[in-house]
Amino acid sequence: MRAIAALILMAGFLLIPVFGQTAQKTSTFTSSDNAFRFVYPIDFQICTRGKVEPCSESYIPVCDKDSLVCVVYPAKQFEDTNFGGASFQVTEIFTQQEIARDDDG
């Protein structure tokens, strides 16, 4: 009986984050060539290749200038902390063969 009660409590705690996430407003980013897409909270800042500077306003930039897309976590939620910035980005990685082809022609 204790095991069943413990399982019910654990299941209840697991569902709490799921309900919290569904209430958050999101947007979907799709790459221009439709190679990838992802869903992100609407209060995150998005910067794309060639327009990354607005996302690099932190002391230590969190976006690489060559990334295809960079998504920055809103630092304003952590104003009274030492949080500097966080992001995730999508960057194209080339093989040695692809680099050699680009150099040849």
Secondary structure as GFF3:
##gff-version 3
##sequence-region A 1 105
A	DSSP	alpha_helix	2	22	.	.	.	ID=ss1
A	DSSP	beta_strand	26	30	.	.	.	ID=ss2
A	DSSP	beta_strand	37	41	.	.	.	ID=ss3
A	DSSP	beta_strand	45	48	.	.	.	ID=ss4
A	DSSP	three_ten_helix	53	55	.	.	.	ID=ss5
A	DSSP	beta_strand	69	72	.	.	.	ID=ss6
A	DSSP	three_ten_helix	75	78	.	.	.	ID=ss7
A	DSSP	beta_strand	87	90	.	.	.	ID=ss8
A	DSSP	alpha_helix	96	104	.	.	.	ID=ss9
###
